[in-house]
Amino acid sequence: MAKEESSKGSVMQQAMRACTQVATIVFRLGRVYRQSFHEDGRTPESDNDHTVMLGVAACAFAARHMPRLDVGKIAQYALVHELVEAYAGDTNTLRVLTPGDALEKRRREEAALERISSELGDAFPWVTAMIWEYESKATPEARYVKAFDKHMGAIANVVNGGVTLRGHNLTKEQVRAVYDAQKVAAYASDMPELLALREAILQEMLSMEW
């Protein structure tokens, strides 16, 4: 009995340490700032802000317009989709990435995922597994979140009145080219509702003066 209790205690100690490491990763993610700003046009948008916005918006849209998808899975993918940036940092996507840029981004993020996997070890394998599922677009929900994530920059630009776009001196033609280069339809062609939402968001953003 004492040996069994000791074993349980060891497992819980491992889980406790993994919980504190998750907290450390998430705190660090909250200090990664994106190109965009809050609605006040001054407060930088953090990766944690972005994660919560994506999670709530993606779940709400799917529940209302795409009930064939599993909202629980959507929430899980959204929660972990940017965790690698705690170590890899954010990449400026307000320009079309060159093949070299894309390769460097992938290398940084793969190294970050290996670090997260090593830090969480066998205690919390779910985290690494969900990130892999998301990045590989292994399920309809993963593809959905991947696509919805590409909407969020435009949504932030609408909310903050285009302050980010003004700050980068971008023309509407340049902005449209950036979003066209994302080729969301290549992996979300079976999600017309989501593509229609994307176009509505882009049209709203492009109709603004900045």
Backbone hydrogen bonds, N-H to C=O, Kabsch-Sander energy under -0.5 kcal/mol:
donor,donor_aa,acceptor,acceptor_aa,energy
5,E,1,M,-2.5
6,S,2,A,-2.3
7,S,3,K,-2.1
8,K,4,E,-2.3
9,G,5,E,-2.5
10,S,6,S,-2.1
11,V,7,S,-2.2
12,M,8,K,-2.4
13,Q,9,G,-2.1
14,Q,10,S,-2.1
15,A,11,V,-2.3
16,M,12,M,-2.6
17,R,13,Q,-2.4
18,A,14,Q,-2.1
19,C,15,A,-2.4
20,T,16,M,-2.2
21,Q,17,R,-1.8
22,V,18,A,-2.5
23,A,19,C,-2.3
24,T,20,T,-2.0
25,I,21,Q,-2.5
26,V,22,V,-2.7
27,F,23,A,-2.8
28,R,24,T,-2.2
29,L,25,I,-2.4
30,G,26,V,-1.9
31,R,28,R,-1.5
32,V,29,L,-1.8
33,Y,31,R,-0.7
34,R,45,E,-3.1
38,H,43,T,-3.0
41,G,38,H,-1.9
45,E,36,S,-2.3
46,S,44,P,-0.5
47,D,29,L,-0.8
47,D,32,V,-2.2
50,H,46,S,-2.3
51,T,47,D,-2.3
52,V,48,N,-2.2
53,M,49,D,-2.5
54,L,50,H,-2.7
55,G,51,T,-2.5
56,V,52,V,-2.5
57,A,53,M,-2.6
58,A,54,L,-3.0
59,C,55,G,-2.0
60,A,56,V,-2.4
61,F,57,A,-2.6
62,A,58,A,-2.1
63,A,59,C,-2.5
64,R,60,A,-1.6
65,H,61,F,-3.2
66,M,61,F,-0.6
66,M,62,A,-1.9
69,L,66,M,-2.2
71,V,69,L,-0.8
74,I,70,D,-2.0
75,A,71,V,-2.4
76,Q,72,G,-1.8
77,Y,73,K,-2.6
78,A,74,I,-2.5
79,L,75,A,-2.1
80,V,76,Q,-1.4
81,H,77,Y,-1.3
83,L,80,V,-1.5
85,E,82,E,-2.0
86,A,83,L,-2.0
87,Y,84,V,-1.6
88,A,84,V,-2.7
89,G,85,E,-1.6
93,T,91,T,-0.7
97,L,95,R,-0.5
102,A,98,T,-2.6
103,L,99,P,-2.2
104,E,100,G,-2.4
105,K,101,D,-2.5
106,R,102,A,-2.3
107,R,103,L,-2.4
108,R,104,E,-2.4
109,E,105,K,-2.3
110,E,106,R,-2.5
111,A,107,R,-2.2
112,A,108,R,-2.0
113,L,109,E,-2.2
114,E,110,E,-2.1
115,R,111,A,-1.9
116,I,112,A,-2.5
117,S,113,L,-2.7
118,S,114,E,-2.3
119,E,115,R,-2.6
120,L,116,I,-2.3
121,G,117,S,-1.7
123,A,120,L,-1.1
124,F,120,L,-1.0
127,V,124,F,-1.0
128,T,124,F,-0.6
129,A,125,P,-2.4
130,M,126,W,-2.7
131,I,127,V,-2.0
132,W,128,T,-2.4
133,E,129,A,-2.3
134,Y,130,M,-2.4
135,E,131,I,-2.9
136,S,132,W,-2.3
137,K,134,Y,-1.3
138,A,133,E,-2.1
143,R,139,T,-2.2
144,Y,140,P,-2.4
145,V,141,E,-2.6
146,K,142,A,-2.5
147,A,143,R,-2.3
148,F,144,Y,-3.1
149,D,145,V,-2.6
150,K,146,K,-0.8
150,K,147,A,-0.8
151,H,148,F,-1.9
152,M,148,F,-0.8
152,M,149,D,-0.8
155,I,151,H,-2.0
156,A,152,M,-2.5
157,N,153,G,-2.2
158,V,154,A,-2.2
159,V,155,I,-2.5
160,N,156,A,-2.5
161,G,158,V,-1.0
162,G,157,N,-2.2
163,V,160,N,-0.8
166,R,162,G,-2.4
167,G,163,V,-2.2
168,H,164,T,-1.3
169,N,166,R,-1.4
170,L,165,L,-2.0
175,V,171,T,-2.1
176,R,172,K,-2.5
177,A,173,E,-2.0
178,V,174,Q,-1.9
179,Y,175,V,-2.0
180,D,176,R,-2.6
181,A,177,A,-1.9
182,Q,179,Y,-0.8
183,K,180,D,-1.4
186,A,183,K,-1.4
187,Y,184,V,-1.6
188,A,184,V,-1.1
189,S,185,A,-0.6
191,M,188,A,-1.9
194,L,191,M,-0.5
195,L,191,M,-1.9
196,A,192,P,-2.4
197,L,193,E,-2.1
198,R,194,L,-2.3
199,E,195,L,-2.2
200,A,196,A,-2.1
201,I,197,L,-2.5
202,L,198,R,-2.6
203,Q,199,E,-2.5
204,E,200,A,-2.0
205,M,201,I,-2.4
206,L,202,L,-2.9
207,S,203,Q,-1.2
208,M,205,M,-1.3
